[in-house]
Amino acid sequence: MEGRPHTVAIIQARMTSTRLPGKVLKPLLGEPMLCWVVERLKRARTLDDIVIATTTDSEDDAIVAQCQLHNYPCYRGSRDDVLDRYYQTATEFQAETIVRITSDCPLIDPDLVDEVVDLYHNARPECDYASNIIEPRTFPRGLDTEVFSYDALTKVRTLADDAPSREHVTYYIYRHPEQFKLKGLRGTEDASDWRWTVDTEDDLALITRIAESFGSMNFGWQEALSRCRSNPEWRTINSQVQQKSIE
């Protein structure tokens, strides 16, 4: 993007999810969930590159194979030290601005990504980190977008020494607002009661229901929200699923 720092979306992906192994390659309308994430992100105007950051474990050879099949850039790093994996990926692809996306969010919205990236860039240099997940969150879980500088990532990689901070890339940043300048994007209404991330079979069942109702991946998050609200019984599909605790 001319006039802006090189902005790279890094999608963390691995096959060994504890509650739903192999979830990132589970099919939605015949396409692996990972492809939904990448193809939807391709419509974002603020991204210069999109990279999959997976691990060196043999289980993740399947992710690399999908990347090769679809010509998606890919980097392999540490399984458990996801923070270092992000740093190495960002360094390899010369990222100046990093957009963190997880591979279990197939409804990630390109326009919303652009909003968070714009919020970050427009606030620079008085912003090290911008996201739509800073409490109180208003967007459905599964649209999570986090934007931060390469310098902030480098700083965190040096400072963070506990397991949650090494596994959850941005945990240290938003836990230390005295060290980093934070900006939060909030919607005009609270839709945080919907869960669109995929961590269980029930989560996948809801996402499948939404996807099948549109028949393609070409719809926006507001359209999905409207469809969900028109079918309130869908909420019960994954309403019992508890978000995993970081600590």
DRENTIVO-994799 format. One line per 3 residues: number of its first residue (from 1); their letters; for each residue z negated, x, y of N, C-alpha, C. Coordinates in steps of 0.2 Angstrom, whole numbers, plus 5000, padded with zeros to 4 digits. Example, Ala and Ser with C-alpha at 12.3 -4.5 7.8 and 13.67 -1.06 7.14 Angstrom:
1	as	4961,5066,4972,4961,5062,4978,4961,5066,4984 | 4965,5064,4989,4964,5068,4995,4961,5064,5000
END
This chain:
1	meg	5000,5004,4994,5000,5000,5000,5000,5004,5006 | 5005,5004,5010,5006,5008,5016,5001,5007,5021 | 4998,5013,5023,4992,5012,5028,4985,5011,5025
4	rph	4985,5010,5019,4978,5009,5016,4977,5015,5010 | 4971,5016,5009,4970,5021,5003,4973,5018,4997 | 4974,5023,4992,4977,5021,4986,4972,5017,4982
7	tva	4974,5011,4980,4969,5006,4977,4971,5005,4970 | 4967,5006,4966,4968,5006,4959,4963,5001,4955 | 4966,4996,4952,4961,4991,4948,4960,4995,4941
10	iiq	4954,4996,4939,4952,4999,4933,4949,4993,4929 | 4952,4992,4923,4950,4987,4918,4946,4990,4912 | 4940,4989,4912,4936,4992,4906,4937,4987,4900
13	arm	4939,4990,4894,4940,4987,4888,4938,4991,4882 | 4935,4987,4877,4934,4990,4871,4934,4984,4866 | 4935,4986,4859,4935,4982,4854,4928,4980,4851
16	tst	4923,4984,4852,4917,4983,4849,4912,4979,4853 | 4914,4973,4855,4909,4968,4858,4904,4966,4853 | 4898,4965,4855,4893,4964,4850,4893,4956,4848
19	rlp	4894,4952,4853,4894,4945,4851,4901,4942,4849 | 4907,4945,4851,4913,4943,4849,4918,4949,4848 | 4917,4953,4843,4921,4959,4842,4929,4958,4842
22	gkv	4932,4962,4845,4939,4961,4846,4941,4956,4851 | 4937,4954,4855,4938,4948,4860,4944,4950,4865 | 4945,4956,4867,4950,4958,4872,4957,4957,4869
25	lkp	4958,4956,4863,4964,4955,4860,4965,4948,4857 | 4960,4944,4858,4961,4937,4855,4966,4934,4859 | 4970,4930,4855,4976,4927,4859,4974,4921,4863
28	llg	4978,4920,4869,4978,4914,4873,4985,4912,4874 | 4987,4906,4872,4994,4904,4872,4999,4910,4869 | 4996,4913,4864,5000,4918,4860,5000,4925,4863
31	epm	4997,4926,4869,4996,4933,4872,4989,4935,4872 | 4988,4942,4870,4981,4944,4870,4978,4943,4877 | 4972,4942,4876,4968,4941,4883,4968,4946,4888
34	lcw	4969,4953,4885,4970,4958,4889,4976,4958,4894 | 4981,4955,4891,4988,4954,4894,4987,4949,4900 | 4983,4944,4898,4982,4939,4904,4979,4942,4910
37	vve	4974,4947,4909,4970,4950,4914,4975,4954,4918 | 4979,4958,4915,4984,4963,4918,4989,4959,4921 | 4992,4954,4918,4998,4951,4921,4996,4946,4927
40	rlk	4990,4944,4927,4988,4940,4933,4986,4945,4938 | 4983,4951,4937,4982,4956,4942,4988,4958,4945 | 4994,4958,4942,5000,4961,4944,5002,4957,4950
43	rar	5000,4951,4951,5002,4946,4957,4998,4948,4963 | 4993,4952,4962,4989,4954,4968,4993,4959,4973 | 4993,4957,4979,4997,4961,4984,4993,4968,4986
46	tld	4987,4968,4985,4983,4974,4987,4982,4980,4982 | 4985,4979,4976,4984,4984,4971,4990,4988,4971 | 4989,4995,4970,4994,5000,4969,4995,5001,4962
49	div	4990,5001,4958,4990,5003,4951,4985,4999,4947 | 4987,4997,4941,4982,4994,4936,4981,4998,4930 | 4975,5000,4928,4974,5005,4923,4969,5002,4918
52	iat	4970,5003,4912,4965,5001,4906,4961,5007,4905 | 4955,5006,4905,4950,5011,4904,4946,5010,4897 | 4949,5013,4892,4945,5011,4885,4942,5018,4883
55	ttd	4940,5018,4876,4936,5023,4874,4940,5027,4869 | 4937,5033,4867,4940,5038,4862,4939,5036,4855 | 4935,5030,4854,4934,5028,4847,4940,5025,4844
58	sed	4940,5026,4837,4946,5024,4833,4947,5017,4834 | 4941,5013,4834,4942,5006,4835,4946,5003,4841 | 4947,5008,4846,4950,5006,4852,4957,5008,4852
61	dai	4960,5011,4846,4967,5013,4845,4971,5006,4846 | 4968,5000,4844,4972,4994,4845,4973,4992,4852 | 4969,4994,4856,4970,4993,4863,4975,4998,4866
64	vaq	4975,5004,4864,4980,5009,4866,4987,5006,4864 | 4987,5004,4858,4993,5002,4855,4996,4996,4859 | 4992,4991,4861,4994,4986,4866,4997,4988,4873
67	cql	4993,4993,4875,4995,4996,4882,5002,5000,4881 | 5003,5003,4875,5010,5006,4874,5015,5001,4874 | 5013,4996,4870,5018,4990,4869,5020,4987,4875
70	hny	5016,4986,4880,5017,4983,4886,5018,4988,4892 | 5018,4994,4891,5019,4999,4896,5013,4999,4901 | 5007,4998,4899,5001,4998,4904,4998,5004,4904
73	pcy	4997,5007,4910,4994,5014,4910,4987,5013,4907 | 4985,5019,4903,4978,5018,4899,4975,5025,4900 | 4968,5025,4900,4964,5031,4900,4959,5030,4895
76	rgs	4957,5035,4891,4952,5035,4886,4946,5040,4888 | 4940,5037,4887,4934,5041,4889,4928,5039,4885 | 4923,5040,4888,4916,5039,4884,4915,5031,4882
79	rdd	4913,5030,4877,4911,5023,4875,4905,5021,4878 | 4900,5024,4878,4893,5022,4881,4892,5024,4889 | 4895,5029,4891,4894,5031,4898,4900,5028,4902
82	vld	4900,5022,4903,4906,5018,4906,4907,5021,4913 | 4901,5023,4916,4902,5026,4923,4906,5032,4923 | 4905,5036,4919,4909,5042,4918,4916,5041,4916
85	ryy	4917,5036,4912,4924,5034,4910,4928,5031,4916 | 4924,5027,4921,4927,5025,4927,4929,5031,4932 | 4924,5036,4932,4925,5041,4936,4931,5045,4934
88	qta	4932,5047,4928,4937,5051,4925,4944,5047,4926 | 4944,5040,4925,4950,5036,4926,4952,5037,4933 | 4947,5035,4937,4949,5035,4945,4952,5042,4947
91	tef	4949,5048,4944,4951,5054,4946,4958,5055,4943 | 4959,5053,4937,4966,5054,4934,4971,5051,4938 | 4970,5045,4940,4975,5041,4944,4974,5041,4951
94	qae	4971,5046,4954,4970,5047,4961,4968,5041,4965 | 4963,5038,4962,4961,5032,4966,4957,5034,4972 | 4958,5031,4978,4954,5031,4983,4949,5025,4984
97	tiv	4952,5019,4982,4948,5013,4982,4949,5011,4975 | 4943,5009,4972,4943,5006,4965,4941,4999,4965 | 4945,4995,4961,4944,4988,4960,4941,4987,4953
100	rit	4935,4986,4952,4932,4985,4945,4933,4978,4942 | 4937,4978,4936,4938,4971,4933,4936,4972,4926 | 4934,4967,4922,4932,4968,4915,4937,4964,4911
103	sdc	4938,4966,4905,4944,4963,4901,4942,4957,4898 | 4936,4954,4899,4934,4948,4896,4935,4942,4901 | 4939,4943,4906,4940,4938,4912,4947,4936,4913
106	pli	4950,4933,4908,4957,4931,4908,4959,4927,4913 | 4954,4923,4917,4956,4919,4923,4956,4923,4929 | 4955,4929,4929,4954,4933,4935,4960,4931,4940
109	dpd	4958,4930,4946,4963,4927,4951,4965,4932,4956 | 4972,4933,4956,4975,4938,4961,4973,4937,4968 | 4973,4931,4970,4972,4929,4977,4965,4931,4979
112	lvd	4960,4929,4974,4953,4931,4976,4952,4938,4976 | 4955,4942,4971,4955,4949,4971,4957,4952,4978 | 4963,4949,4981,4965,4951,4987,4960,4950,4993
115	evv	4957,4944,4992,4952,4943,4997,4946,4948,4997 | 4944,4950,4991,4938,4955,4991,4941,4962,4993 | 4947,4964,4991,4949,4970,4993,4950,4970,5001
118	dly	4953,4965,5004,4953,4964,5011,4947,4964,5015 | 4942,4961,5012,4935,4961,5015,4933,4968,5015 | 4934,4972,5009,4931,4979,5009,4935,4983,5014
121	hna	4942,4983,5014,4946,4987,5019,4944,4986,5026 | 4944,4979,5028,4943,4977,5035,4936,4979,5037 | 4931,4980,5033,4924,4982,5035,4923,4990,5035
124	rpe	4928,4994,5032,4927,5001,5032,4927,5004,5039 | 4923,5009,5041,4920,5013,5036,4912,5010,5035 | 4911,5004,5038,4904,5001,5037,4904,4997,5030
127	cdy	4907,5000,5025,4907,4996,5019,4908,5001,5013 | 4904,5002,5008,4905,5006,5003,4907,5002,4996 | 4905,4995,4997,4905,4991,4991,4906,4984,4993
130	asn	4911,4980,4991,4912,4973,4992,4913,4970,4985 | 4910,4964,4985,4911,4960,4979,4910,4952,4980 | 4912,4948,4975,4910,4941,4975,4905,4940,4970
133	iie	4901,4945,4968,4895,4943,4964,4888,4944,4967 | 4888,4947,4973,4882,4948,4976,4878,4941,4977 | 4872,4941,4975,4868,4934,4975,4867,4932,4983
136	prt	4868,4926,4984,4869,4920,4979,4876,4920,4978 | 4878,4920,4972,4885,4920,4970,4888,4912,4970 | 4894,4911,4972,4897,4905,4972,4903,4903,4968
139	fpr	4906,4909,4965,4912,4908,4961,4910,4908,4954 | 4914,4904,4950,4913,4904,4943,4912,4911,4940 | 4908,4912,4935,4907,4919,4932,4914,4920,4928
142	gld	4917,4925,4929,4923,4927,4925,4929,4928,4931 | 4927,4927,4937,4931,4929,4942,4929,4935,4946 | 4924,4939,4943,4921,4945,4946,4925,4950,4948
145	tev	4925,4952,4954,4929,4957,4957,4924,4962,4961 | 4925,4968,4960,4920,4973,4964,4925,4978,4966 | 4924,4980,4973,4928,4985,4976,4924,4990,4979
148	fsy	4925,4997,4978,4921,5002,4980,4925,5008,4981 | 4923,5013,4985,4926,5019,4986,4925,5024,4981 | 4930,5029,4980,4930,5034,4976,4924,5039,4977
151	dal	4922,5039,4984,4916,5043,4986,4910,5040,4983 | 4909,5033,4984,4904,5030,4981,4903,5031,4974 | 4908,5030,4970,4908,5031,4963,4906,5038,4961
154	tkv	4908,5043,4965,4906,5050,4964,4899,5051,4965 | 4896,5048,4970,4889,5048,4972,4885,5045,4966 | 4887,5039,4964,4883,5036,4959,4883,5040,4952
157	rtl	4889,5043,4951,4889,5047,4945,4884,5052,4945 | 4883,5055,4951,4878,5060,4951,4871,5058,4951 | 4870,5052,4954,4863,5050,4955,4860,5046,4949
160	add	4864,5042,4946,4862,5037,4941,4860,5040,4935 | 4854,5040,4932,4852,5043,4926,4849,5039,4921 | 4849,5032,4922,4846,5027,4917,4852,5024,4914
163	aps	4850,5022,4908,4855,5019,4903,4859,5013,4906 | 4856,5008,4909,4859,5002,4912,4864,5004,4918 | 4862,5009,4922,4867,5012,4927,4873,5016,4924
166	reh	4872,5019,4918,4878,5022,4915,4883,5017,4912 | 4880,5012,4909,4884,5007,4906,4887,5002,4910 | 4884,5000,4916,4886,4995,4920,4888,4999,4927
169	vty	4894,5000,4928,4897,5005,4933,4894,5004,4940 | 4893,4998,4942,4891,4997,4949,4883,4995,4950 | 4880,4994,4944,4873,4992,4944,4869,4996,4949
172	yiy	4870,5003,4949,4866,5007,4954,4867,5005,4961 | 4874,5004,4963,4876,5003,4969,4872,4997,4972 | 4873,4991,4969,4870,4985,4972,4862,4984,4971
175	rhp	4860,4989,4967,4852,4989,4967,4849,4994,4972 | 4854,4997,4975,4851,5002,4981,4855,5001,4987 | 4854,4995,4990,4857,4994,4997,4855,4998,5002
178	eqf	4849,5002,5001,4847,5007,5006,4852,5013,5006 | 4856,5014,5001,4860,5020,5000,4867,5018,5001 | 4869,5012,5000,4876,5010,5001,4877,5003,5005
181	klk	4882,5003,5009,4883,4997,5013,4887,4992,5009 | 4884,4986,5009,4887,4981,5004,4890,4975,5008 | 4895,4972,5006,4898,4966,5008,4899,4961,5003
184	glr	4897,4955,5004,4898,4950,4999,4903,4944,5001 | 4907,4942,4997,4912,4937,4998,4909,4930,4995 | 4909,4925,4999,4906,4919,4996,4911,4913,4998
187	gte	4911,4908,4993,4916,4903,4994,4913,4897,4998 | 4917,4893,5000,4915,4887,5004,4911,4882,5000 | 4911,4882,4994,4907,4878,4990,4904,4882,4984
190	das	4899,4879,4981,4896,4883,4975,4899,4880,4968 | 4903,4885,4965,4906,4883,4959,4903,4888,4953 | 4897,4891,4955,4894,4896,4950,4892,4893,4944
193	dwr	4892,4887,4943,4889,4883,4937,4894,4884,4931 | 4900,4886,4933,4905,4886,4928,4906,4893,4925 | 4906,4894,4918,4907,4901,4915,4914,4902,4912
196	wtv	4918,4906,4915,4924,4907,4913,4925,4914,4910 | 4920,4918,4909,4920,4924,4905,4920,4923,4898 | 4922,4928,4894,4923,4927,4887,4918,4932,4883
199	dte	4913,4929,4880,4908,4934,4877,4906,4931,4870 | 4908,4924,4869,4907,4921,4862,4913,4917,4861 | 4913,4914,4854,4918,4909,4852,4918,4903,4857
202	ddl	4912,4901,4859,4912,4895,4863,4915,4896,4870 | 4914,4902,4873,4917,4904,4879,4925,4904,4878 | 4927,4907,4872,4934,4907,4871,4937,4900,4870
205	ali	4933,4896,4867,4936,4889,4866,4937,4885,4873 | 4932,4887,4878,4933,4884,4884,4939,4886,4888 | 4940,4893,4888,4946,4896,4891,4952,4894,4888
208	tri	4952,4893,4881,4958,4890,4878,4960,4883,4880 | 4955,4879,4881,4956,4872,4883,4959,4872,4890 | 4957,4877,4894,4959,4877,4901,4967,4879,4901
211	aes	4968,4885,4897,4975,4888,4897,4980,4883,4894 | 4977,4879,4889,4982,4874,4885,4984,4869,4890 | 4979,4867,4894,4980,4861,4899,4986,4863,4904
214	fgs	4986,4869,4906,4992,4872,4910,4998,4874,4906 | 4997,4876,4900,5003,4878,4896,5006,4885,4898 | 5003,4889,4903,5005,4895,4905,4999,4899,4908
217	mnf	5000,4905,4910,4995,4908,4914,4996,4908,4922 | 5001,4904,4924,5002,4904,4931,4999,4898,4934 | 4992,4899,4935,4988,4894,4939,4983,4898,4943
220	gwq	4980,4895,4948,4975,4898,4952,4968,4896,4950 | 4963,4899,4952,4956,4898,4950,4954,4891,4953 | 4957,4889,4959,4955,4882,4962,4958,4877,4958
223	eal	4964,4878,4955,4967,4873,4951,4963,4872,4944 | 4961,4878,4942,4957,4878,4936,4950,4874,4937 | 4947,4875,4943,4941,4872,4944,4942,4864,4945
226	src	4948,4863,4948,4949,4855,4948,4950,4852,4942 | 4954,4856,4937,4955,4853,4930,4948,4853,4927 | 4944,4858,4927,4937,4857,4924,4933,4851,4927
229	rsn	4933,4850,4933,4929,4845,4936,4932,4838,4934 | 4939,4838,4933,4942,4832,4930,4940,4830,4923 | 4938,4836,4920,4936,4835,4913,4929,4837,4912
232	pew	4924,4834,4914,4917,4836,4914,4914,4838,4907 | 4917,4835,4902,4915,4836,4895,4916,4843,4893 | 4921,4846,4897,4922,4853,4895,4916,4858,4896
235	rti	4912,4856,4901,4906,4860,4902,4902,4861,4896 | 4901,4856,4892,4897,4857,4886,4900,4862,4881 | 4906,4864,4881,4909,4868,4876,4905,4875,4876
238	nsq	4903,4878,4882,4899,4884,4882,4893,4884,4886 | 4891,4878,4888,4885,4877,4892,4879,4880,4889 | 4878,4881,4883,4872,4884,4880,4873,4892,4879
241	vqq	4878,4895,4881,4879,4902,4881,4875,4905,4887 | 4871,4910,4885,4866,4914,4890,4870,4920,4892 | 4870,4922,4898,4873,4928,4900,4868,4934,4898
244	ksi	4871,4939,4895,4867,4945,4893,4864,4948,4898 | 4858,4950,4897,4854,4953,4903,4856,4961,4903 | 4856,4964,4909,4858,4971,4910,4852,4975,4907
247	e	4846,4973,4909,4840,4977,4907,4838,4976,4900
END
